[in-house]
Amino acid sequence: MAQQISLKEAAELARSGDAHAQYALSSVLHERGRFDESLHWLGLAAGQKLAPAQMTLAVLLMDGRRCPRDRQRAVDLLQPLAATEIQANLLLSELHGFAALGGAGGEAGLHYLFAAARMGDAGALRQLALLSACHRRWDLVGPLLNASARRGDAGAARSLDRCRGGAIPGVPRPSASEPPELCIDWLLLEQALPQLAAEIALPIAETLNETPRVSRLAGVIPLLVLDAIIHGAEPLVRRSQIVDARTGEMRADPMRTSSHVTLGPRQHDHVLEALERCISRISGLPALNGEFLQILRYRPGEEFKPHVDYFNEGGAGTYQSLADGGQRAQTVLLYLNADYTGGSTYFPRLRLDFRGRPGDMLHFHNLGTDGLGHKDSLHAGMPVLTGEKWLLSQWIRSDRYPARLAW
């Protein structure tokens, strides 16, 4: 067993220039809440090209909580490690691909994700499989899921099993003679990256109501991706809450009895990023105006009674809500499954009762032309009778949502 040394001895080793000691000392100081000292020693270790220190410092610079955010410095730290380190490629894929981190989107982020996949990262393989599904590149999906599942990714294993069982309509079922391990055509996949980085194709919107505008977009997202979203959210959902009109605080209320999870920045991936870009195109507003995605589950008897999504202009807590990105101007719902009864989305003032099919998006405006809440946007998630209803929801603010940048 290695001999334990005191903090004082570790500090002496760090001061002597030992990069490993500097990194270890930084970790201990961080755990003790001495963040400035921790950052000092971490910077020294990273300056000596110690890869774990470089990646840890890059994450802090991306995060912007313990030190000022510096995207370019994070890129500079990670770039030399991309040839050998999976984690460096994953972080670079976020820096180049995620809007909240200043990424421009496009192919750059996916090239780093591709590099991580080539190094055998199961999560990167699964993300590329689901992005391929979003663009109906079914020739790429099976081999990528197979490789991800063989490396221990439970989500990929579930998706692969559902494809094999024919549970995902539109996905070719593997033949009985198919070899147990499918070979990825890496050249074909690399050539497909521009397509996977492109925007998801949108159908022509069907107008269900003019004022306020309510529209349906049919079959935007394929079932394989919807099922993966449900599978990822299922262990995370908790009792839903509402915004208290008096205080602006979140609280549980009998009017909303569903469960949900809000997917914050650290639960983001390239598939959700592609979905948010899709929603941004539908709303006509920047992706950074969107609140965090919510995945909702309604069990039998659960509902969201008639409500509006905009903030009550007369509520005492409205000032703070509006200061955090303006009004909730628009709402987009993505319907994730069909194996339930009841549970329609009902607009009582419009006499509009809508039940989305899996992959459908419902888009509606919450404000009138005067910028104030439109009372006819009143809507309800009707009680589910049997089964479970799953839904993805995003509220779109009139201005940039500040929490988006708190990565």
N, C-alpha and C positions, 0 to 999 in steps of 0.2 A: 504494500500500500504506500502511495506517495506521501511524503512527510508534509503535514500542514504547515503553512507559513503565515505569519501575521500580516495584517494590512500594512504595517510599517515596512516589513521586509519586502512585500510586493511593490510598495512605492519606491523603495531603493532600487529594485531591479528595473522598474519602469524608468526611473531617472537615469539609469545607466545606458538606456537606449534599447532595451530588449522589447521588440514589438509585441511579442506574445504577452509579456508581463503588462505592457501598456494597455493591451486589449482586455486582459483579465481584470486589471485595476479599474478600467472604465466600467466594466460590467458590475463590479461590486459597488462602485460609487453610485451608479444608476439605481441599483436596487435600494440603496440607502437614501435616495432622493437628492443626492448632491449632483444635480444635473449639469451645472456649469463645469465642475471639475471633471465629471465623466466625459463630457464632450471634448474637453481639452486633450485628455489622454487618448480618446478614440481618434481624434484628428491626427495625433502624432503617429499612432499605429497605422492608420490609413495612409499617411504620408510615406511610410516605409513599405507600402504595397502589400500589406498583409490582407489577403482577400476577404476573410470574414469581417475585418474592420472596415474595409472599403464598402462592402455591401451593407453593413449595419449603418454606417454613416449616410450612405445613399438613401436608405429607407427613412432616416430621420429628416433628411433634406427634402424628400418627397412629402413627408408627413407634415412638416412645418409646425409641430407642436413644441418640441424642446429646443428648436433653433429655427431661425428664419428659413422659409422655404426657398430653395435654390435649385430649380429644375436643371439648369445647365451644369452645375457642379455635380449633381447626381449622375447625369449622363456621362460626364468626364470620368467619374470614379468607376462606373460600371463598364464602359466601353472596352477597356483593355481586358476585362475578365470574360467577355462574351465568347471567346474561342473555347473556353474550358469549363465555365460555370453555368449550370442550368439556371440557378436563381438569378444570376445577372441578366440572362436573356429574358426571363419572365418579368423582371422589373423594368428592363428597357422596353419590352412590349407594352407595358402600361404607360410609361413615360411618353412613348411615341403614339400610342393609340387611344388614350383616355382623355376626353375633353377636359375633365376637371383638373388634370395634371398639365394642361397646356399642350397636349398632343394634337397633331393636325389630323389624326385619323389616316385613312388610306392604307397603303401597303406596308409602310415602315414598321408599324407595330406588329403586323402579322408575320413579317420576315423574322422578327425575334421570337415570336411564338413558334414559328416553324422550326427555328434552330433548337429551341428547347424540346420540341417534339422529336427531332432527330436524335437528340441526346437521350431520349427515352422517358421524358417526363409524362406521366400518365394524365395529369390534368391538361397539359397542352394538347395532347392527342385527342382528349375528349372535346375540348373547346373547338378544335379544328373540325372534328366530326359534326358537331352541332351547327357550326357556321356553314359547313357544306350542306347540311340538311336545309338550313334557311334559304339557300340558293338552289335547292333541288339538285345538287350534285351527288346523287345517290351512289354513283360509282366510287366515290371517295369515302362514303360514310362507313360501310361495313369494315373495311380493313383498319380504319382509324379507331373505331370502337373496339374491334378485336384486340388491337395492340394495347389500347388503354386498359381494357379489362384484364389482360394478361399481366399487366403491371400493377394490378390491385385496385383500380378505380371502381368503386361500387356503383357509381352512377352510370358509368359506361357499361358495366356488366348487366345492369338492369335494362338499359336501352337495347343492348345487343340481344338479350333474351326476348324482349318484346318484339323486336324485328323478326327473330327466328320463329316466334310463335304466331306470327301474322297479326299481332295485336295493333300494329301501326299501319293502317291503310295507306297505300301509296308507296310503301317501302318494299322493294323486292325481297321476298323471302329467300334466304340462302338455300341452295340445292342440297340434297342428301349427300351428294358426292363431293361437296366442298371440303377442301383440306382443313384440318383443325386450326391452322394458323394462316391467316390471310396476309399476303405480302403487300406492304404499302409501296405504291409506285411514287417514289419521292419526287421524281422529275415531273410527273403529271400533277402532283400536289403543288409543287412550287409554281408551275405554270398557271395553276388555278388561283393563286393568291390574289391577283387583281380582281377576280370575280368575287372571291370571298370577302374582300375589303370593300366592295361596292355596296351601294345602298340596296336594301331588301326591296324587291319589286312590290309596288302597291297597286291594287286593283282600283278601278274607278269607284269613287265613293257614291253610295246610294243615299240620297237625302230623305230622311224620315220625317223631318219637320223643318220649317223655314226659320221661324223666330220663336224661341232661340233655336239656332241651327243644331240639329241632331242628325248624325250621319252614321252609316254602317259601311265598313270595309270588310269584304268577305274573304275568309281563308288566307289571311296575311301570313300567318306563322304555321308551319307544319306540325302534325301531331307529335312527332318524335321530340321536338324541342319543347312543346307544351308539357309533355309527360316528364321530361327532365327537370323543368322548372318546378313542377309539383313535387317531384321526388326530393329536390334540394331544399324546398321550403318546409316540407312536412314536419321534420323534427324541430323546427324553429318557431312555429306559429304559437302565439299567445293571445289571450283575450283582447279583443279590439277596444279602442278608446275613441272618444270624440274630443273636439276642442271646446272647452267651456267658454261660452260667449261672454260671460262676466269677467273671467280672469285671463283668458287666452291660454290656460293650461290644459294639458291632456288629462282625461279622466274616463273611467269606465262609466257606462250609462246603459240602462235597459233598452234604449232605442236601437243600440247596436250590439248585437249578441254574437257576432261572428268572432273568429280568431284570425290573426294576421301576423305577418312579419314584415318589418320595414328593412329593406336591403340597403344598408349603409355602404360607404365607400370600400371598406375592407371585405365586403361580401360581393364586390363587383367582379365581373369577368368580361371577356370579349363578346360573349353572346349577349349579355345584358346591355353592354355598350351598343351593340348593333340594334337591339330593340329600342333603346332610348333615341338613337338617331332616327329610327323609323317613326317613332312617336313625334319627334321634333318636326319631321317633314309633314306629318298629318296636321299638327297644330299650327305650323308656320312660324313657330317661335323657337329661339335657340334651345339646345338641349340643356344648357345651364340654367334655364328658367324652370326646369322640372324639379319637383320635389322628388325625394327618393322613392323608388319603386316599392309598392306594397303587393304582397301575395296574400290573398284572403281565402279562408275556408269557411263555408257555411254547412253545418250539419243539420239534420232534421229539426225543424222548429226554429232555427236561427234565422235572423233577418237584420236588415238595416231599415228602420221605419222611415217614412217620408222626411226628407231633409234636403237642404241645399248645400252645395260644396263651397260657395263663396262665403267670406267672413261677414257676419252681421255688422253692417256699418254703424249700428247704434250700440253695439256691445262695448262694455268697459274695457275688455281686453283686446279690442280690435286694433288699436293703435300699434301695439307691439307686433301683432300678426302681420299687419300691412308693412311695417318697417322691415320685416324679414322677407322681402321679395315681392311686395305688392299683393294684389288680389289673386285668388285662385280663379284665373280667367277661364280655363278650359279643363276638361276631364277626358281622359282616354282609358277605356276598359278593354282588356284582352281576355276573352273567354277561353279557359284552359281545358275544360272537359265537358262531357255530355251525359255521364251516367248518374243522373239525378232527375227528380221531378219537382215541379214548383220552381221557385228561385228566379223568376224573371226579373228584369229591370223595368220598373213601371214609373211612368211620368203621369201622375194623376191629373194635372191641369191640362195636359196635352192629350189625354186619353190614349197614350202610347204605351203598349205593353210589348217589351222586346226580350226575346230569349236568344242569346247568341249561340251559334254553333262553335265548336272548337276551332280556334284560329281566327275567329271574327274579332274585329275591333269596333267598339262603339265610341264615337267622338261627339262630345257636345260642349256648347258654349254656356258659361254660367253668368255672363254679364250682358247687359244691353248695350246699344250703341252709345249710351251716355256714360259707360264705364261703371255703372252701378249694377248690383246684383239683379238678375232677371228672375222674378218670382216663379215664372213658368218653368224654370229649370228644376223645380222641385221633383225629386225622384226617390224611389225606394228600391231596396233589394228585398224582394218578396220572400216570405218564409219558404225554406226548402221542405219538401214533403218526405222524400226518400232519397237515400244516397248522400253524396257530398258534392257541393258545388265549389269549384276552384276558379279564382279570378285574379288577374293582374291589374293593378290600378295605378295610374299616375295623375296627380294634380299638376297643372301647368300654371305657374305664376305669371303675372303681367311683366315682371322684371326678373333680373337674375336672382336666383335663390342662394343666399350667402353660404348656407351650410354645405352647398355643393363643393366649395373650395376648401372645406375643412377635412382634408383627406385622411 
